[in-house]
Amino acid sequence: MPQTPDFSDVQTLLLEPEPSLRLVRSSLAAIGFRRIVKGDPATPDLATLELTAFDLILVHATTEETAGFELIQRIRNRRFRTNPFVCAMITTWEPKPALIARAGSAGADGVLAKPFSMTSIRDVVAKFVEQPRPWIAAPGYVGPDRRRDRGMGPDDPVVEVPNTLRMKATGQPVGDVAEQIDRAWEAVAVLRLDRTARVAGEILRRARAEPEADGTGEALLRLIGTMEEVAQRSGATDDPRTTRIAGEIAAILRDALRAPRRLASLLSACITLADLLGAVARTPRAAPAEAGAA
């Protein structure tokens, strides 16, 4: 018989408006949650996110507001020191398809429709405990893999990440969880960089083959933005070549869009750099002692 989850040690952050705060808090308390911190969904206390290792975050959102979605996206991209793999859910009174899609794009684990009961929230939380999701990483998204039919081939890999909610609820030791989080985040960052390089190579090769095709210019402009984001991304990789290569691709593409006659040759140079970026991502990192010896 499965062990009954014990939520008494789970750190929970509620970013709920006052009208629904009591409902959510009492529902969680009824199934054993004790360590609950409340905050304002419109202006969350970022210091709290920095200093507290939360295991579950519930964020209220509507179709008109963006703060909740943006907060989850920032957490997923590790813009705070908090756990990027924390179980994070959107709660809402209006679970419309557009809101659900937006929550998924932000990296939320799911959407919890109000009003809900003790039973419904228990069932949702139990899924995080019993069926933890791996993570996927792509140029525009890092977060839980919410696909029903997961592709597990070499071109569609996933990363198993620590689930502190599950660990605490089932009594697993969490002494080294910070190290587990760092290792998993490194794997996610490497996967994201590799996927970004692959996608960049595909876009560049299509543009070189069909420079006059509809959407080529827009695709290259978006790729410039992606490469600039890679160059600026904190913690993407310890290898300084990443910043240099991504920056060079962005700079060459800008030149290419201003000089159509040189487009083919400049795109070829970018393809070489994109392949190099992927090789950097896939290169095993040396241990500190080995790096120093080299």
C-alpha positions, -999 to 999 in steps of 0.1 A, spaced: 0 0 0 15 34 -10 27 56 19 4 84 28 22 117 19 32 139 48 31 175 38 39 190 72 75 199 62 67 212 27 75 249 22 46 265 3 42 300 -12 7 313 -19 5 343 -42 -32 346 -40 -55 376 -37 -74 382 -5 -108 369 -17 -94 334 -24 -65 333 1 -85 318 29 -100 291 6 -66 280 -7 -49 281 27 -76 262 45 -77 236 17 -39 230 20 -40 230 58 -68 203 57 -45 179 39 -15 185 62 4 215 49 18 236 78 46 257 64 27 282 43 39 317 34 15 342 18 24 370 -6 9 394 -31 5 380 -66 7 415 -82 40 424 -64 56 393 -50 83 397 -25 114 387 -45 136 387 -14 114 358 -1 119 339 -33 157 344 -30 160 333 6 134 305 10 136 271 -7 100 266 -16 87 232 -27 53 243 -40 41 277 -53 5 286 -62 1 317 -83 -32 334 -91 -36 346 -126 -62 359 -151 -63 363 -188 -57 400 -185 -28 399 -160 8 389 -168 26 390 -134 19 354 -124 30 339 -158 61 361 -159 70 351 -123 69 314 -132 89 319 -163 116 338 -144 117 310 -118 120 284 -145 149 303 -161 166 306 -127 165 343 -124 163 338 -87 185 317 -64 154 296 -56 148 261 -69 139 264 -106 123 229 -105 98 239 -78 63 226 -84 45 258 -96 8 260 -105 -15 287 -118 -48 291 -99 -76 309 -116 -114 315 -116 -114 314 -155 -96 283 -168 -100 293 -205 -80 276 -232 -59 307 -238 -50 309 -201 -41 272 -199 -19 276 -230 -2 306 -215 5 288 -183 20 259 -202 43 283 -221 54 299 -189 65 265 -175 37 260 -150 31 224 -139 -6 229 -144 -37 250 -138 -60 246 -108 -95 259 -114 -114 276 -86 -135 270 -66 -118 238 -55 -122 215 -26 -98 198 -2 -102 166 -23 -94 183 -56 -63 200 -44 -51 169 -27 -55 149 -59 -35 175 -79 -7 177 -54 -6 139 -52 2 138 -89 33 158 -83 43 133 -56 34 101 -75 42 111 -111 70 137 -112 77 150 -146 111 152 -163 121 185 -178 127 195 -214 147 224 -227 144 242 -260 154 277 -273 123 294 -260 113 271 -232 126 253 -202 102 235 -179 83 204 -171 75 180 -200 37 181 -202 33 160 -233 13 128 -229 33 110 -255 69 117 -246 95 114 -272 125 96 -257 148 94 -286 183 110 -289 168 140 -306 141 146 -280 158 140 -246 145 149 -212 163 156 -179 153 140 -146 152 168 -120 149 168 -82 113 171 -69 116 185 -34 79 183 -28 80 145 -35 111 141 -14 97 158 17 63 143 13 77 108 12 104 112 39 134 111 16 166 128 28 171 163 14 206 170 28 223 172 -6 193 186 -25 212 219 -34 239 199 -51 212 178 -69 196 210 -81 229 224 -94 237 192 -113 202 190 -128 203 227 -138 237 222 -155 222 193 -175 192 215 -185 214 244 -195 236 221 -217 205 205 -233 190 239 -240 222 251 -256 225 220 -277 189 223 -289 193 260 -296 223 253 -317 205 226 -337 175 248 -343 197 276 -354 215 254 -379 181 243 -393 170 279 -397 202 290 -413 203 261 -438 167 268 -449 175 305 -453 206 297 -474 187 273 -496 156 295 -500 167 331 -493 136 346 -511 111 324 -492 84 341 -472 93 345 -436 131 341 -441 139 376 -429 116 373 -399 132 340 -390 167 354 -391 156 384 -370 142 361 -344 174 341 -345 194 372 -338 174 378 -307 179 342 -296 216 344 -301 218 376 -282 198 360 -253 222 330 -253 252 354 -252 237 372 -222 222 342 -204 237 338 -169 248 303 -160 242 288 -195 276 273 -195 310 277 -179 327 277 -213 334 313 -224 332 302 -260 294 301 -257 291 339 -253 316 346 -281 301 322 -306 265 333 -300 276 370 -302 294 364 -335 264 347 -350 241 376 -341 266 402 -354 271 383 -387 234 379 -392 229 416 -388 255 422 -415 238 396 -437 204 414 -435 221 446 -445 240 430 -474 217 407 -494 245 401 -520 267 385 -494 238 366 -477 248 331 -489 284 334 -477 275 350 -444 249 323 -437 275 297 -444 298 313 -418 269 313 -393 261 276 -400 297 267 -392 294 287 -359 261 271 -350 276 236 -355 305 248 -333 281 260 -306 265 226 -305 299 209 -302 307 232 -273 274 222 -256 281 185 -261 317 186 -249 321 170 -214 333 196 -189 366 190 -172 367 186 -134 383 216 -117 416 198 -111 418 187 -147 409 221 -159 437 236 -138 462 210 -150 454 218 -186 
